[in-house]
Amino acid sequence: MSITAVAPTAKERPRRTRTKRVSTLPAIKLSQLLPSHIDLRDPLKAVLVCEDCETWVPITGMQSKVQKLVPHHTGKAHVAAALHCRSSNRRIEFDMTIPEWRHALTDAGTEASSRQATAVLPKAFSPQTDRILRGRSVRGAVGRRAEWAAALHRVRQADQRRAALPQGAQPADGPEVPLDHLVPRQAAEQPEAGPLTCAHCGTTESSLTSAVAAGWCRITRRAHCGRCSERFPAWMRTSF
């Protein structure tokens, strides 16, 4: 019967170690780590996330001159393989105080909460709307079609009453309706084919050609001779 050797698993990470070994890797500065990767709530049991294995590792020597990571494996205790992490016994440089770490952790939490998407809750219905919706679900499609047919009948009756003319004769006493708006604009602006008469001084011209040569203009759709049209500003004068 052959006996197979059991592969060693990772051990629990001690809080304190008596070894004097120090890793040759450069020291880890707390200011270079994320505030959420450091836990200084209990300074005697401080922990941080290892840069190499990305697992939480205790810091030893908090009451001594040198603080460093305890020797640890890369995996979970009693589960993963016993692989020694190269950041074991690596020095820790405390270049920030505990109040500064708490302030940085609070700022990071506020920024993270502002980036998280919040669920948009639908607005609650009013009591009247809720009763209407519940009534529709109770009546069903047949009841809704009947209600729509009744509403359509009332709408048609209102249209018929609106289109009906009142009884009685049309009033004769009143101002006449102006008919200037019935004349097309092109026809109103078209110059006369016969002789032209100045609307201001009464001067006449035999033809449109002679009127244009004499400098006649149109002002408010009326013909004016050259001398009378100079009394008006240029923006009011329209040439033929």
C-alpha positions in Angstrom: 0.0 0.0 0.0 1.6 3.3 -1.1 1.3 6.4 0.9 0.8 9.7 -0.9 2.1 12.9 0.6 -0.5 15.6 1.2 0.4 18.9 -0.4 1.0 21.6 2.2 -1.6 24.4 2.4 -1.3 28.0 3.4 -1.0 28.8 7.1 -2.7 31.5 9.1 -1.0 34.8 9.1 0.3 35.6 12.6 -0.2 39.0 14.2 3.3 39.2 15.7 6.5 37.6 14.6 9.9 37.5 16.3 12.0 37.2 13.1 14.5 40.0 12.4 14.5 39.4 8.7 13.7 42.4 6.5 12.8 42.1 2.8 15.2 43.8 0.3 12.2 45.2 -1.6 11.6 49.0 -1.2 9.3 50.0 1.6 5.6 50.3 1.0 4.4 53.9 1.5 0.9 54.2 2.9 0.3 57.4 0.8 0.7 55.4 -2.4 -2.0 52.9 -1.5 -5.8 53.4 -1.7 -7.4 54.5 1.5 -9.8 51.5 1.3 -6.8 49.1 1.2 -5.6 50.2 4.6 -7.2 49.5 8.0 -5.9 51.6 10.9 -9.0 51.6 13.0 -7.1 49.5 15.6 -3.4 50.7 15.3 -2.1 47.6 17.2 -3.8 45.4 14.7 -3.3 47.3 11.6 -3.6 45.5 8.2 -3.3 46.4 4.6 -3.6 44.8 1.1 -0.3 43.3 -0.1 0.7 44.7 -3.5 1.9 41.3 -4.7 -0.7 38.8 -3.6 -3.6 41.4 -3.2 -4.7 39.9 0.1 -5.1 41.4 3.6 -1.9 41.0 5.6 -1.2 42.2 9.2 1.5 44.7 10.0 3.9 43.6 12.8 6.2 45.8 14.9 3.7 48.6 15.5 5.4 49.3 18.9 9.0 49.0 17.6 11.1 51.0 15.3 10.5 48.9 12.2 7.1 48.1 10.9 6.8 45.3 8.3 4.4 42.8 6.8 4.3 39.4 8.5 5.5 36.4 6.6 2.5 35.1 4.7 1.4 32.8 1.8 -0.2 34.0 -1.4 -3.5 32.1 -0.9 -6.2 31.6 1.7 -5.2 29.7 4.8 -5.9 25.9 4.8 -7.3 26.2 1.2 -4.7 27.4 -1.2 -1.2 26.0 -1.8 1.6 27.1 0.5 3.4 29.6 -1.8 5.6 32.1 0.1 4.8 35.7 -1.0 7.9 37.7 -1.8 6.5 40.8 0.0 6.8 38.9 3.4 8.8 41.0 6.0 8.6 44.0 3.7 9.0 47.3 5.5 6.0 49.8 5.8 6.7 53.5 5.8 4.0 55.5 7.7 4.1 58.8 5.8 0.6 59.7 6.9 -1.2 59.9 10.2 -4.3 58.1 11.3 -6.5 61.3 11.1 -5.2 61.9 7.6 -6.1 58.3 6.6 -9.6 58.7 8.0 -10.1 62.0 6.1 -8.8 60.3 2.8 -11.1 57.3 3.4 -14.1 59.6 3.9 -13.3 61.6 0.7 -12.9 58.3 -1.3 -16.3 57.0 0.0 -18.0 60.2 -0.9 -16.6 60.2 -4.4 -17.5 56.5 -4.9 -21.1 57.1 -3.8 -21.4 59.9 -6.3 -20.4 57.6 -9.1 -22.8 54.8 -8.2 -26.0 54.7 -10.3 -29.1 55.2 -8.2 -32.4 53.5 -9.0 -35.0 55.9 -10.3 -38.3 55.0 -8.5 -41.5 55.6 -10.4 -43.7 58.4 -9.2 -46.7 57.2 -7.2 -50.1 57.7 -8.8 -52.6 60.0 -7.3 -55.7 58.4 -5.6 -57.9 59.4 -8.5 -55.6 58.0 -11.1 -55.2 54.8 -9.1 -59.0 54.4 -9.0 -59.3 55.0 -12.7 -56.6 52.4 -13.5 -58.1 49.9 -11.1 -61.5 50.4 -12.7 -60.2 49.9 -16.2 -58.6 46.6 -15.1 -61.9 45.5 -13.6 -64.1 46.5 -16.5 -61.9 44.9 -19.1 -61.6 45.6 -22.8 -65.4 45.3 -23.5 -66.3 47.9 -20.9 -63.7 50.3 -22.2 -65.0 50.1 -25.7 -68.5 50.8 -24.5 -67.3 53.9 -22.6 -65.4 55.1 -25.7 -68.5 54.7 -27.8 -70.6 56.8 -25.4 -67.9 59.5 -25.3 -67.8 59.5 -29.1 -71.5 60.0 -29.3 -71.3 63.0 -26.9 -68.5 64.5 -28.9 -70.5 64.3 -32.1 -73.5 66.0 -30.5 -71.3 68.8 -29.3 -69.9 69.3 -32.9 -73.4 69.4 -34.3 -74.5 72.1 -31.8 -71.4 74.1 -32.5 -72.0 74.0 -36.3 -75.7 75.1 -36.0 -76.4 78.8 -36.9 -78.6 80.9 -34.5 -82.1 81.7 -35.7 -82.9 85.2 -36.8 -82.0 87.7 -39.5 -78.4 88.9 -40.0 -77.8 92.3 -38.4 -77.7 95.1 -41.1 -76.5 98.0 -38.8 -72.7 97.8 -38.6 -69.5 98.6 -40.3 -68.8 96.9 -43.6 -66.2 94.2 -43.7 -63.0 95.5 -45.3 -62.3 93.7 -48.6 -58.6 94.8 -49.0 -57.4 91.5 -47.7 -59.3 89.7 -50.4 -57.2 91.3 -53.2 -54.0 89.4 -53.9 -50.8 91.2 -53.0 -49.3 90.9 -56.4 -52.4 92.5 -58.0 -52.4 95.3 -55.5 -48.7 96.1 -56.1 -49.0 95.9 -59.9 -48.8 99.4 -61.4 -51.6 100.8 -63.5 -51.4 100.6 -67.3 -52.9 104.0 -67.9 -51.8 107.5 -66.8 -50.4 107.9 -63.3 -51.4 110.5 -60.8 -49.4 111.6 -57.8 -51.3 111.0 -54.6 -49.8 114.0 -52.9 -49.7 116.9 -55.4 -51.9 115.6 -58.2 -49.3 115.7 -61.0 -50.0 113.3 -63.8 -47.8 111.3 -66.1 -49.0 109.8 -69.4 -47.2 106.4 -69.1 -45.3 104.2 -66.7 -42.1 104.7 -68.7 -42.1 108.4 -68.4 -43.0 108.1 -64.7 -39.9 105.9 -64.1 -37.7 108.3 -66.0 -39.0 111.2 -63.9 -38.1 109.3 -60.6 -41.6 108.4 -59.5 -41.9 105.9 -56.6 -44.5 104.0 -54.7 -45.1 104.9 -51.1 -47.6 102.8 -49.2 -48.8 101.3 -52.5 -49.6 104.8 -53.9 -47.8 106.6 -56.7 -45.8 109.7 -55.9 -43.9 112.0 -58.2 -40.1 112.4 -57.7 -40.4 115.7 -55.8 -43.0 114.4 -53.4 -41.3 111.1 -52.8 -38.2 112.9 -51.6 -40.1 114.0 -48.5 -40.3 110.4 -47.3 -37.4 108.3 -46.0 -35.6 106.0 -48.4 -36.9 102.8 -46.7 -40.5 103.8 -47.5 -39.8 104.4 -51.2 -40.3 101.5 -53.7 -39.4 101.9 -57.3 -41.7 100.7 -60.0 
